[in-house]
Amino acid sequence: MLFSDFKFSHCIRAVTLLGGILISAVAQSHGRAATVSNDVRAIEFPDTADYQTLTVDLHTHSVFSDGHVWPKIRVEEALRDQLDALAITEHLEYQPHRADILHPDRNRAYDIAADAAKNSDLIVIRGSEITRDAPAGHINAVFIDDANKLIKVDKPPADTSDVLAYYSAAKEWPAQKAVEAAHAQNAFIFWNHPYWTRQAPDGIARMNKFHSANARNGVLHGIEIANGSTYSEEAFQLALDYNLTLVGVSDVHDLIDWDYKPHDGGHRPVTLVFAKAKTAAAIKEALFARRTVVWFRNLLIGREQHLQPLLAASLSASPLSYRATTYIAEVTLNNVSDADFNLRYTGDYTFMNNADRITVPAHGQIKLQIKPGKRSKKLTLPFVVENTLTAPGKHAEIEIEVAE
């Protein structure tokens, strides 16, 4: 296919997809979401040898806090992205739409989303965002039983539509009490965007006494290392230092299509969860066990023991062959994941058609012509995978064995 043909066909699909969103929003403004079969924008990674690879977004918003869409739209978007699980995590204390949507039940967004997802296999997770100033900052609690027990307002303002007055009254209840209320419900609790410049003006995530005590006491379980368009190397290091689960989220407030442009090749940041089954209980177990990799732009970020099985499942090689009358070996590398793998060769051979850096495109392949100097039945090709991180500044390494 010519590049111009490729670009044109993708534009047509993008227009069709966007039209589908608008029609769906109009035709199904109430009730359950449609099951979407179009896989143009699906986020796809293979299962590993031991686990199912589930795509999860644990931090999103709707009009029931400071988002700008109805909860059912979040379900529609998740179906188009073919997510396995979604949490709509409304701010408990910060309610900017109070003048228009005054809801005493903090579970309402979840209820609407769960009902909208009934005709699909999308898992909707009940969650909330505890919203405070630093040092507590913003904290997500997911797999809760009742969001109403995570907020307490002893003296609400007389004017129920006064957003700032309500927030001031709500945050009088200590953040630690709210976290403990979530912990009492066996929630998975993680620290949101600890490098957010409104609370960390230099953009550097630093551990503080509030979160270190909760991590030490088993009350804080994870930390966002990627949120929206941002990634934090310091938050990644904090996760490693304090043994916290790595979490990546969209934190979407507007439309996914506006913020991440999936019709133009973009994607929301997600957490890849390595679960024993596609169930809410299995996702929760995997999160507590820290079996995650974060997918942010074209970066895969995770601990070595979780990233390596994903790479092994994503990349494979064809049988080794030789060009006739030569010692030039040929092998095709195949990629079944959404990542464009940027590989840097670190072995002793050289290539006929590449230097030391190659890219195996997402859901594509590349043929290598290798110069081993003689015919061998087996070759070992070592690479550094430069679009991965196993620690700040450290990339995963793989060896691809090829044989006749």
C-alpha positions, -999 to +999 in steps of 0.1 A: +000+000+000+013+034-009+018+059+020-008+082+004-033+053+002-025+044+038-031+080+050-063+083+030-078+051+043-070+060+079-086+094+074-118+077+062-118+053+091-112+082+115-141+102+101-163+071+103-152+065+139-159+100+150-192+099+133-200+068+151-193+085+185-216+114+177-244+092+164-241+069+195-241+099+218-273+113+202-291+080+196-283+065+230-283+095+253-299+073+280-296+037+290-269+012+281-239+016+258-236-001+225-212-029+220-185-015+196-169-040+172-147-015+153-111-023+164-094+006+146-084+022+180-082-009+202-053-010+226-039-045+221-012-064+239-008-102+240-013-125+270+019-137+286+028-173+292+013-172+327-013-144+328-040-126+308-029-091+299-058-068+308-060-031+297-072-010+326-079+028+332-083+035+369-087+072+369-114+090+349-141+117+355-176+125+345-200+154+351-206+140+386-174+158+396-152+180+373-155+160+341-176+172+311-194+140+299-221+117+312-208+084+327-222+064+298-198+082+274-169+069+295-182+034+289-186+041+251-150+053+249-137+023+269-156+000+245-140+017+215-106+014+231-115-022+240-105-017+276-110-047+299-118-025+329-126+011+337-130+031+369-149+064+370-133+081+401-151+113+409-137+138+433-156+134+466-151+169+479-146+190+448-180+192+430-179+221+405-212+212+389-232+215+422-255+242+408-266+218+380-261+183+394-266+182+432-263+145+440-262+132+476-252+097+465-215+095+456-220+061+440-242+076+412-216+078+385-206+042+391-242+030+390-249+047+356-217+034+341-222-001+354-257-002+339-244+012+306-218-016+304-243-045+311-244-056+275-207-058+272-177-076+288-163-043+302-156-045+339-167-012+357-148-007+389-163+013+418-139+040+428-135+076+441-109+103+444-101+117+478-092+153+472-071+173+496-043+199+496-007+187+500+007+167+517-021+142+511-029+156+477-052+135+455-057+098+463-077+072+443-095+044+461-108+016+438-127-016+445-146+002+472-180-008+485-196+026+492-182+059+482-204+077+506-184+064+536-153+082+522-167+117+528-180+135+558-192+171+559-202+182+594-210+218+585-221+222+549-225+257+535-259+273+535-256+278+497-254+243+484-242+255+450-211+273+464-184+250+452-154+264+471-173+267+503-184+231+500-148+220+493-135+239+523-161+223+545-155+188+531-117+189+536-121+196+573-125+159+577-089+147+579-075+130+548-062+102+569-097+094+581-109+092+545-080+069+535-087+047+565-124+045+555-113+033+521-088+008+536-116-006+558-134-015+526-103-034+514-098-008+486-067-006+464-054+029+472-029+049+451-014+083+451-024+104+421+000+126+401+024+133+430+043+156+406+013+178+398+026+213+395-003+229+414+010+210+445+046+204+434+056+236+415+089+221+403+072+190+390+093+167+411+075+139+430+089+135+466+078+112+493+063+129+524+054+117+559+017+113+551+023+089+522+054+072+536+035+062+568+006+048+548+029+029+525+048+015+555+015+005+572+001-012+540-026+015+535-010+030+503-006+004+476+002+022+443+014+055+427+007+071+394+039+073+373+020+084+342-011+107+342-025+121+310+003+137+290+028+135+318+053+109+331+074+112+362+108+095+366+108+105+403+074+088+409+087+057+392+117+056+416+094+062+445+073+031+434+105+010+434+118+024+467+085+019+486+073-013+468+043+003+452+023-008+422+030+012+390-001+029+377-007+048+345-040+066+338-058+089+315-074+111+342-097+122+314-121+150+319-131+159+283-135+133+255-108+107+250-109+117+213-101+153+221-073+146+246-056+115+230-066+116+194-069+078+189-083+084+154-048+099+146-027+071+162-028+083+198-039+064+229-048+070+265-022+060+291-033+027+306-022+001+332-015-033+317-026-057+345-013-093+344-043-112+359-052-148+364-086-143+348-107-115+333-126-107+365-128-078+389-114-100+417-084-111+395-076-075+386-077-065+422-054-094+432-029-085+404-029-049+415-021-058+451+006-082+438+021-053+417+019-072+384+015-042+361+032-024+332+023+012+323+017+019+286+025+056+280+028+070+245+053+045+230+069+036+264+064+004+283+073+010+319+075-018+344+095-040+367+118-064+350+099-095+361+067-082+346+081-065+315+102-095+302+072-119+298+053-092+279+083-087+255+086-125+251+049-127+241+051-096+218+082-104+198+090-136+178+113-146+150+109-166+119+132-196+112+167-188+102+176-190+065+205-180+042+206-162+009+217-186-019+255-189-023+262-165+006+267-165+043+241-138+047+215-149+072+179-138+070+153-136+097+120-118+102+111-103+135+073-102+142+055-079+167+019-086+178+016-057+202+006-020+200+042-008+207+067+001+180+097-017+195+129+004+191+157-021+194+195-014+197+216-043+187+245-051+211+260-082+195+291-089+175+275-093+140+266-065+116+236-062+093+234-058+056+203-035+056+205-018+090+229-003+114+226-011+151+191+004+156+160-011+142+122-006+147+098-035+147+065-017+140+033-024+160+015-054+146+042-056+119+075-071+110+110-064+098+134-086+079+170-086+090+200-096+069+228-106+093+265-112+085+277-139+109+307-146+086+299-183+082+268-206+081+255-214+116+224-233+124+217-211+154+223-174+161+217-153+192+207-117+187+209-095+218+191-062+219+183-033+242+146-023+240+149+014+241+112+022+244+110+003+277+120+013+312+127-011+341+139+016+363+147+053+357+173+054+329+174+016+325+160-003+295+150-039+292+174-062+274+163-093+254+180-121+234+163-135+204+174-170+195+170-179+158+176-213+143+172-231+110 
